[in-house]
């Protein structure tokens, strides 16, 4: 998607160790117009999968998941990283490594909002190793739901996430595909 790619080119920064800094427009400060355009694009790409709910991880996935869900007229659920007191005692819980935090994080969803028989579209900000998305898959599967698609804003193909998720047999869409990051240069496949 050209709008996102241009923004990565202009404002994205390679911090080394596979970290792409995009927090000025995606995940710390959010550009709502860009997120709406990304959500519309993802919604169009997944309109055919029959999703009944969008699932993402707190917090960076919320903006693209929300705008995608808005355009698909679906509810969005995000996996929390800590359990609030408003959540029931019994929850769906898994862990996943966080590349930017450098540690394992919990992903928690209330069974009130994720149920068997639902068709889940996973939307997140990044597809890197696929570990966070696999965590979301485990949560959905624990609830008895079916994954029908995976969409991300940015994919870093050199981390192997797409290959790791291939056994799911669902469509995987990324709006910007990063093939390499060297020094200050960010190589984008779909420019």
KETOR-233873 format. One line per 4 residues: number of its first residue (from 1); their letters; for each residue x, y, z of C-alpha. Coordinates in nm, 4 decimals, decimal comma, always signed. Layout:
<nodes>
NUM> A> X/Y/Z | ...
</nodes>
This chain:
<nodes>
1> XXXX> +0,0000/+0,0000/+0,0000 | +0,1669/+0,3119/-0,1278 | +0,0580/+0,5484/+0,1523 | +0,2055/+0,3255/+0,4219
5> XXXX> +0,5210/+0,2524/+0,2225 | +0,5852/+0,6246/+0,1677 | +0,5404/+0,6894/+0,5392 | +0,7846/+0,4109/+0,6304
9> XXXX> +1,0354/+0,5559/+0,3832 | +0,9969/+0,9063/+0,5258 | +0,9609/+0,8410/+0,8986 | +1,0643/+0,4806/+0,9666
13> XXXX> +1,4045/+0,4130/+1,1207 | +1,6117/+0,0975/+1,1402 | +1,7286/+0,0709/+1,5021 | +1,9257/-0,2477/+1,4371
17> XXXX> +1,8596/-0,6016/+1,5602 | +1,5524/-0,6232/+1,3362 | +1,3740/-0,3310/+1,5061 | +1,1896/-0,0919/+1,2731
21> XXXX> +1,0882/+0,2263/+1,4558 | +0,7465/+0,3387/+1,3328 | +0,6119/+0,4666/+1,6623 | +0,5624/+0,8194/+1,5271
25> XXXX> +0,2675/+0,7062/+1,3136 | +0,1615/+0,3500/+1,4064 | +0,2134/+0,2475/+1,7650 | +0,2904/+0,5319/+2,0044
29> XXXX> +0,1590/+0,8299/+1,8155 | -0,1036/+0,7106/+1,5681 | -0,1916/+0,8766/+1,2376 | -0,5694/+0,8164/+1,2251
33> XXXX> -0,6042/+0,8936/+0,8530 | -0,3263/+0,6486/+0,7665 | -0,4746/+0,3830/+0,9982 | -0,8173/+0,4314/+0,8399
37> XXXX> -0,6699/+0,3870/+0,4915 | -0,4823/+0,0753/+0,6077 | -0,7976/-0,0614/+0,7722 | -0,9969/-0,0073/+0,4535
41> XXXX> -0,7316/-0,1856/+0,2473 | -0,7166/-0,4812/+0,4871 | -1,0980/-0,4968/+0,5014 | -1,1129/-0,5147/+0,1213
45> XXXX> -0,8510/-0,7895/+0,1124 | -1,0389/-0,9978/+0,3724 | -1,4002/-0,9219/+0,2761 | -1,4384/-1,2746/+0,1355
49> XXXX> -1,3233/-1,4785/+0,4401 | -1,6465/-1,4585/+0,6403 | -1,4903/-1,3326/+0,9633 | -1,7213/-1,2731/+1,2581
53> XXXX> -1,4645/-1,1003/+1,4803 | -1,1228/-0,9326/+1,4590 | -0,8562/-1,0310/+1,7140 | -0,5328/-0,8470/+1,7910
57> XXXX> -0,2740/-0,7959/+2,0653 | -0,2497/-0,5007/+2,3019 | -0,1464/-0,2280/+2,2237 | +0,0180/-0,1778/+1,8869
61> XXXX> -0,2336/-0,3926/+1,7018 | -0,5370/-0,2039/+1,8264 | -0,5330/+0,0848/+1,5754 | -0,5134/-0,1278/+1,2572
65> XXXX> -0,7502/-0,3906/+1,4022 | -1,0060/-0,1274/+1,4990 | -1,0092/+0,0416/+1,1585 | -1,0216/-0,2934/+0,9772
69> XXXX> -1,3082/-0,4115/+1,1976 | -1,4871/-0,0801/+1,1428 | -1,4797/-0,1265/+0,7648 | -1,5917/-0,4908/+0,7988
73> XXXX> -1,8658/-0,3968/+1,0503 | -1,7262/-0,6438/+1,3051 | -1,6355/-0,6247/+1,6731 | -1,2677/-0,6214/+1,7653
77> XXXX> -1,1172/-0,8003/+2,0650 | -0,7657/-0,7403/+2,1842 | -0,5587/-0,9737/+2,3955 | -0,4591/-0,7933/+2,7134
81> XXXX> -0,1063/-0,8169/+2,8525 | -0,2255/-0,8007/+3,2124 | -0,5494/-0,9197/+3,3693 | -0,7768/-0,6385/+3,4950
85> XXXX> -1,0026/-0,6996/+3,7928 | -1,3051/-0,6738/+3,5632 | -1,2044/-0,9935/+3,3827 | -1,3422/-1,3280/+3,5073
89> XXXX> -1,1155/-1,5665/+3,6995 | -1,1105/-1,8190/+3,4148 | -0,9494/-1,6752/+3,1016 | -0,7737/-1,7804/+2,7848
93> XXXX> -0,4028/-1,7162/+2,8447 | -0,0809/-1,7803/+2,6550 | +0,2648/-1,6254/+2,6355 | +0,4643/-1,4959/+2,3420
97> XXXX> +0,8066/-1,3360/+2,3083 | +0,8047/-0,9594/+2,2537 | +1,0833/-0,8491/+2,0205 | +1,0682/-0,4859/+2,1316
101> XXXX> +1,0305/-0,5627/+2,5033 | +1,2989/-0,8326/+2,4974 | +1,0942/-1,0698/+2,7163 | +0,7920/-1,2986/+2,7210
105> XXXX> +0,4539/-1,1283/+2,7556 | +0,1172/-1,2709/+2,8505 | -0,1744/-1,2531/+2,6101 | -0,5104/-1,2799/+2,7887
109> XXXX> -0,8659/-1,2828/+2,6533 | -1,1886/-1,3175/+2,8469 | -1,4116/-1,6069/+2,7374 | -1,6934/-1,3476/+2,7355
113> XXXX> -1,5510/-1,2093/+2,4104 | -1,4031/-1,5107/+2,2316 | -1,6229/-1,8142/+2,1796 | -1,6437/-2,1396/+1,9917
117> XXXX> -1,7790/-2,1272/+1,6399 | -1,6487/-1,7776/+1,5704 | -1,4426/-1,7058/+1,2597 | -1,1445/-1,4949/+1,3594
121> XXXX> -0,9482/-1,2514/+1,1465 | -0,6181/-1,1655/+1,3168 | -0,4898/-0,8132/+1,2491 | -0,1622/-0,6832/+1,3935
125> XXXX> +0,0917/-0,4112/+1,3280 | +0,3845/-0,6431/+1,2437 | +0,4478/-0,9899/+1,1088 | +0,8061/-1,0706/+1,2072
129> XXXX> +0,8792/-1,4163/+1,3530 | +0,5077/-1,4902/+1,3835 | +0,5339/-1,5607/+1,7574 | +0,2753/-1,3046/+1,8691
133> XXXX> +0,0336/-1,4094/+1,5963 | +0,0804/-1,7750/+1,6965 | -0,0098/-1,6668/+2,0502 | -0,3320/-1,5145/+1,9185
137> XXXX> -0,3993/-1,8326/+1,7201 | -0,3595/-2,0405/+2,0385 | -0,6085/-1,8162/+2,2206 | -0,8653/-1,8483/+1,9413
141> XXXX> -0,8170/-2,2236/+1,9201 | -0,8540/-2,2585/+2,2982 | -1,1903/-2,0843/+2,2630 | -1,2947/-2,3207/+1,9848
145> XXXX> -1,2826/-2,0468/+1,7214 | -1,1438/-2,0821/+1,3687 | -0,8786/-1,8560/+1,2153 | -0,9872/-1,7372/+0,8700
149> XXXX> -0,7117/-1,4857/+0,7877 | -0,4105/-1,2896/+0,9106 | -0,3402/-0,9299/+0,8146 | -0,0570/-0,6990/+0,9140
153> XXXX> +0,0587/-0,3521/+0,8335 | +0,4273/-0,4413/+0,8010 | +0,5953/-0,7749/+0,7349 | +0,9672/-0,8310/+0,7881
157> XXXX> +1,0185/-1,1350/+0,5631 | +1,3735/-1,1930/+0,6847 | +1,2341/-1,3058/+1,0237 | +1,0380/-1,5981/+0,8740
161> XXXX> +0,6917/-1,5340/+1,0186 | +0,4979/-1,6076/+0,6994 | +0,6629/-1,9488/+0,6694 | +0,5928/-2,0213/+1,0360
165> XXXX> +0,2222/-1,9396/+0,9871 | +0,1801/-2,1256/+0,6557 | +0,0590/-2,4486/+0,8239 | -0,2597/-2,2615/+0,9225
169> XXXX> -0,3630/-2,2610/+0,5565 | -0,5281/-1,9177/+0,5735 | -0,4719/-1,6058/+0,3650 | -0,1924/-1,3841/+0,4978
173> XXXX> -0,1796/-1,0227/+0,3794 | +0,0757/-0,7518/+0,4594 | +0,0491/-0,3940/+0,3364 | +0,4248/-0,3253/+0,3345
177> XXXX> +0,6808/-0,6033/+0,2952 | +1,0302/-0,5293/+0,4264 | +1,2939/-0,7554/+0,2692 | +1,6002/-0,6156/+0,4473
181> XXXX> +1,7153/-0,3344/+0,6734 | +2,0764/-0,2222/+0,6398 | +2,2108/+0,0899/+0,8068 | +1,9674/+0,3662/+0,7245
185> XXXX> +1,8181/+0,1848/+0,4256 | +1,4907/-0,0062/+0,4515 | +1,4304/-0,2354/+0,1500 | +1,0597/-0,2650/+0,0687
189> XXX> +0,9460/-0,5357/-0,1752 | +0,6103/-0,3946/-0,2805 | +0,7083/-0,0386/-0,3702
</nodes>
